């Protein structure tokens, strides 16, 4: 029996791996708007963590022919996950993990920014570490190539944000797997510079759509046709931001492992490591044609490929292996998916609720993180069950330390 349901739309079909998890009406409307576009290839695939998102539905896979929709990729270009298994065991951890959390928070800038100004708490207050400088030296020519053509797309903290966490649902965690091994897992993207690129080119696409009087179901679905100046420049920018996001996660991982090596000098890591995007576009071949595949809150799950599906702050997370399901465009979900808005979570839950939900996890337990409390997310077990024909679970991880921005 196939693992998806087909949702009818004005355009191509929508194949949804959502059995046992709800789709809100606003997200369904967004999906149908996307499916109605004339350049969608075959169908739109929907993951079980689906929910309404800015520009396009989070948890959707959008194959396009000779066009890219910048707002479908979004502004957190290249956002994704990285996980590494270490030689530390559960029995090596101290009873009180607050010191480790504090040391990680000191090693990796995190928190709210002021859009790149002097009081940017999310940037390096001093010179970034050598690993960030090395990567920035490799990245800077590509950045300059974009900004030379589009000065308004520039951001003052390209270097200063490299190796920093950010805010929202971004996190750094220590987790235990089913065998008691300690993993480092983190979630972040292309930070301020990627946000600026995304915002700038989304507005450029909307401007072009107005200029050409395109009839769109939603202005956020404005697109660049292949071969146009906007398309060429956007592909250059989005490709660069995806490289930056991957490098950002690598620098943070090195910083966290440095904290742990100060405690356990003999620490080693295994070859079982994952670094995957879940907000990005790539050129791939599906159903016999080359397409631009946008994964908006979704992870590549080619046959044998490892990926990460995190739960919320107090829930389990999963290292998974893809099954290469063609109908999903070889994709799986990127997490549990929000069950409600941040505003609704803050209205509905108290600090006491959050403390109970995160019992046993060394993390922030204050009013500023209520919007990230586990109850604001879908049931991760239901999300995993709904995509049994997309992935197999390799490791189940339980958080013991969580650092939030």
C-alpha positions in Angstrom: 0.0 0.0 0.0 1.3 3.4 -0.9 2.3 5.7 2.0 0.7 8.9 0.7 -2.7 10.4 0.0 -3.4 12.4 -3.2 -5.0 15.8 -2.7 -6.7 17.3 -5.7 -5.7 20.8 -6.8 -6.3 23.2 -9.7 -3.0 22.1 -11.2 -0.8 19.1 -10.6 -1.7 16.6 -7.9 -0.4 16.9 -4.3 1.0 13.8 -2.8 0.9 14.0 1.0 2.7 11.7 3.6 0.5 13.0 6.4 -1.5 10.0 7.7 -1.9 10.5 11.4 -0.8 14.2 11.4 -3.0 17.2 10.5 -2.7 19.7 7.7 -4.0 23.2 8.6 -6.3 24.9 6.1 -3.8 27.8 5.6 -1.1 25.3 4.6 -3.4 23.4 2.3 -4.3 26.6 0.5 -0.6 27.4 0.0 0.0 23.9 -1.4 -2.8 24.3 -3.9 -1.5 27.7 -5.0 1.9 26.2 -5.7 0.4 23.2 -7.5 -1.5 25.5 -9.8 1.7 27.1 -11.3 2.3 26.1 -14.9 5.9 25.0 -14.4 5.5 22.5 -11.6 6.8 19.1 -12.7 4.6 16.0 -12.1 3.3 16.8 -8.6 4.0 18.6 -5.3 5.2 16.3 -2.4 4.2 17.1 1.2 6.0 15.8 4.3 4.3 14.9 7.6 5.7 18.0 9.4 3.9 20.3 7.0 2.6 23.7 8.2 2.0 27.2 6.9 5.2 29.1 6.2 6.3 32.5 4.8 6.3 32.3 1.0 5.6 28.6 0.8 4.5 25.7 3.0 7.1 24.3 5.3 7.4 20.6 4.7 6.9 20.8 0.9 8.9 19.6 -2.0 8.5 21.8 -5.2 9.9 20.6 -8.5 10.0 23.4 -11.1 10.9 23.3 -14.8 13.0 26.3 -16.1 12.1 28.5 -13.1 12.9 29.1 -9.4 10.6 30.7 -6.8 12.9 32.6 -4.3 10.2 32.9 -1.6 9.7 29.1 -1.7 13.4 28.7 -0.7 12.8 31.4 1.8 15.2 33.7 3.7 17.0 31.1 5.9 18.8 29.8 2.9 20.6 26.5 3.5 19.2 26.1 7.0 19.9 22.6 8.1 21.3 20.2 10.6 24.7 18.7 11.6 25.3 15.7 13.9 28.4 13.9 15.1 28.7 10.9 17.3 31.5 11.1 19.9 33.5 8.7 22.0 31.9 10.1 25.2 29.4 7.8 26.9 26.4 8.6 29.1 28.3 7.4 32.2 31.0 9.9 31.5 28.6 12.9 31.9 28.4 14.7 35.2 25.2 14.7 37.1 25.0 18.5 36.7 25.2 19.5 33.1 24.7 23.3 33.6 28.5 23.9 33.4 28.7 22.2 30.0 25.7 24.2 28.7 27.3 27.5 29.9 30.6 26.6 28.3 28.9 25.9 24.9 27.0 29.2 25.2 30.3 31.0 25.8 32.0 29.2 22.8 29.2 29.9 20.3 27.5 33.3 19.9 23.8 33.0 20.0 20.7 35.0 20.6 18.9 38.0 19.1 20.6 40.3 16.7 20.0 44.0 15.8 20.2 43.4 12.1 23.9 43.4 12.0 24.6 46.5 14.0 27.1 47.1 16.8 24.9 45.5 19.5 24.5 42.3 17.6 24.6 39.7 20.3 24.5 36.9 17.7 27.8 37.9 16.2 31.4 37.4 17.4 32.2 40.2 19.8 35.9 39.6 19.2 37.8 38.2 16.2 36.0 35.0 15.0 38.0 31.7 15.5 40.7 30.7 13.0 38.4 28.0 11.4 35.9 30.8 10.6 38.6 33.0 9.1 39.8 30.2 6.9 36.3 29.4 5.6 35.5 33.1 5.1 38.6 33.5 3.0 37.3 30.8 0.7 33.7 32.2 0.7 34.5 35.9 0.3 35.2 35.9 -3.5 31.7 34.4 -4.1 30.1 36.9 -1.7 31.8 39.8 -3.5 30.7 38.6 -6.9 27.0 38.8 -5.7 27.3 42.1 -3.9 29.3 43.8 -6.6 26.2 43.3 -8.9 23.7 43.9 -6.1 25.1 46.2 -3.4 21.8 46.3 -1.5 22.1 42.6 -0.9 25.2 43.1 1.2 25.3 42.5 4.9 27.9 43.9 7.4 28.2 40.6 9.4 29.0 38.0 6.8 32.3 37.2 8.5 31.0 38.1 12.0 28.1 35.6 11.8 30.1 32.7 10.5 30.0 30.0 13.3 27.1 31.5 15.2 23.7 30.0 16.1 21.0 32.6 15.6 17.5 32.5 17.2 14.1 30.9 16.8 14.2 27.2 16.4 18.0 27.0 16.0 19.8 25.0 18.7 22.8 23.1 19.8 22.3 19.8 21.7 24.1 17.0 23.4 22.1 13.8 22.9 22.3 10.2 23.9 21.6 7.4 21.5 20.0 4.0 22.3 23.5 2.6 23.1 24.4 5.5 25.5 26.8 7.2 23.1 26.9 11.0 23.2 26.1 13.0 20.0 26.5 16.7 19.3 23.6 17.9 17.1 23.0 21.5 15.9 20.6 23.4 13.7 21.3 26.7 11.9 21.6 28.3 8.5 23.1 31.2 6.6 22.4 33.8 9.3 22.1 37.5 8.5 23.9 37.4 5.2 21.6 34.6 3.8 18.6 36.4 5.1 19.6 39.5 3.3 20.2 37.6 0.1 16.9 35.9 0.3 14.9 39.0 1.2 16.5 41.0 -1.6 15.9 38.5 -4.4 12.3 37.8 -3.2 11.6 41.4 -3.7 13.4 41.4 -7.0 11.2 38.5 -8.2 8.0 40.3 -7.0 9.1 43.5 -8.9 9.7 41.5 -12.1 6.3 39.8 -11.7 4.6 43.2 -11.4 6.6 44.5 -14.4 5.5 41.6 -16.6 1.9 41.6 -15.2 2.2 37.9 -14.2 -1.1 36.4 -12.9 -0.1 34.7 -9.7 -2.3 33.1 -7.0 0.0 34.7 -4.4 2.7 37.4 -4.9 5.1 35.3 -2.8 5.1 32.8 -5.7 6.9 35.3 -8.0 9.6 33.5 -9.9 12.7 34.0 -12.1 12.5 32.2 -15.5 15.6 30.3 -16.4 18.1 32.3 -18.5 17.0 35.7 -17.2 19.4 38.0 -15.4 17.4 37.6 -12.2 17.6 33.8 -12.4 21.3 33.8 -13.1 22.1 36.2 -10.2 19.7 34.4 -7.8 21.3 31.0 -8.5 24.7 32.4 -7.8 23.5 34.0 -4.6 21.5 31.0 -3.3 24.3 28.6 -4.1 26.8 30.8 -2.2 24.4 31.1 0.8 24.0 27.3 0.9 27.8 26.9 1.1 28.0 29.5 3.8 25.3 27.7 5.8 27.2 24.4 5.7 30.4 26.2 6.7 28.5 27.9 9.6 27.5 24.6 11.0 31.0 23.2 10.6 32.6 26.1 12.6 30.0 25.7 15.4 30.6 22.0 15.6 34.3 22.6 15.9 33.7 25.1 18.7 31.4 22.7 20.6 33.8 19.8 20.2 36.5 22.1 21.5 34.4 22.6 24.7 34.1 18.9 25.1 37.7 18.1 24.5 38.7 20.6 27.3 36.8 18.2 29.6 37.6 14.9 27.8 41.0 15.4 26.1 40.9 11.9 24.5 37.5 12.6 22.8 37.2 11.3 19.2 34.4 11.4 16.7 33.2 8.5 14.6 32.8 8.6 10.8 29.0 8.6 11.3 28.4 12.3 10.8 25.7 14.2 8.9 25.5 17.7 7.5 22.3 18.3 5.6 20.3 21.3 4.4 16.5 21.5 4.7 15.8 24.9 3.2 17.4 24.9 -0.3 17.2 24.4 -4.0 19.2 22.1 -6.1 19.3 20.8 -9.7 18.3 17.2 -9.8 16.8 14.6 -12.2 13.3 13.3 -11.4 10.9 11.3 -13.6 13.3 11.6 -16.5 13.7 15.4 -16.5 16.1 17.9 -15.0 14.3 20.1 -12.5 15.1 22.7 -9.9 14.0 21.0 -6.7 13.1 23.3 -3.8 13.0 21.5 -0.4 11.3 23.9 2.0 11.6 22.4 5.4 12.5 19.0 3.9 15.6 16.8 3.7 17.2 14.8 0.9 16.6 11.1 1.4 18.2 9.4 -1.5 18.7 5.6 -1.2 21.2 5.0 1.6 21.7 8.7 2.4 21.8 9.7 6.0 19.6 12.6 7.3 18.5 14.1 10.6 14.9 14.6 11.8 15.0 16.5 15.1 12.1 16.6 17.6 11.5 19.6 19.9 13.4 20.6 23.0 12.1 17.8 25.2 11.4 15.1 22.6 13.6 12.5 20.9 15.3 13.1 17.5 16.3 10.7 14.8 19.3 9.8 12.5 17.6 8.3 9.5 18.6 6.6 6.2 16.8 7.4 3.0 15.0 4.8 0.9 15.1 6.8 -2.3 11.3 7.0 -2.8 10.8 8.5 -6.2 7.3 9.8 -5.5 8.7 12.0 -2.6 11.5 13.2 -5.0 13.8 11.3 -2.6 12.9 13.4 0.4 11.8 13.1 4.0 10.6 15.6 6.7 13.0 18.0 8.4 11.6 17.8 12.0 8.4 17.5 14.0 6.8 20.6 12.5 5.0 23.3 14.4 1.5 22.5 15.6 0.7 26.2 16.3 2.1 29.7 15.9 4.7 31.1 18.2 2.1 33.7 19.4 -0.4 30.9 20.2 2.2 28.9 22.1 3.0 31.9 24.3 -0.7 32.4 24.9 -1.4 28.8 25.7 1.5 27.6 27.8 3.2 28.8 31.0 6.8 28.5 32.2 5.6 25.8 34.6 4.3 23.8 31.6 7.6 24.2 29.8 9.6 23.1 32.9 7.5 19.9 33.1 7.9 19.2 29.4 11.7 19.6 29.5 12.3 17.7 32.7 15.7 15.9 32.5 17.0 18.3 29.8 19.6 21.0 30.8 18.1 24.0 28.9 16.6 27.4 29.3 13.3 27.3 31.2 12.1 30.9 31.0 9.3 32.8 29.3 11.5 33.8 26.3 11.5 30.2 25.0 7.9 29.3 25.5 7.3 29.5 21.7 9.8 26.6 21.4 8.3 24.4 24.1 7.6 20.8 23.0 3.8 21.2 23.1 4.1 23.8 20.2 5.2 21.0 17.9 3.6 17.9 16.4 4.1 14.4 17.8 7.5 13.4 16.5 6.6 9.7 16.7 3.5 10.3 14.5 5.7 12.3 12.0 8.2 9.4 11.8 5.4 6.8 11.4 3.8 8.7 8.5 7.0 8.5 6.4 7.9 4.8 6.9 8.3 4.3 3.1 10.6 7.3 2.9 13.2 6.5 5.6 14.4 4.0 8.1 15.5 5.0 11.6 19.2 4.4 12.2 19.5 6.0 15.7 17.1 7.4 18.2 18.5 10.3 20.2 17.4 11.8 23.5 18.5 15.4 24.4 20.3 16.0 27.7 21.6 19.5 26.9 19.9 22.1 24.7 21.3 25.6 23.9 18.8 28.0 22.3 19.3 31.5 20.8 
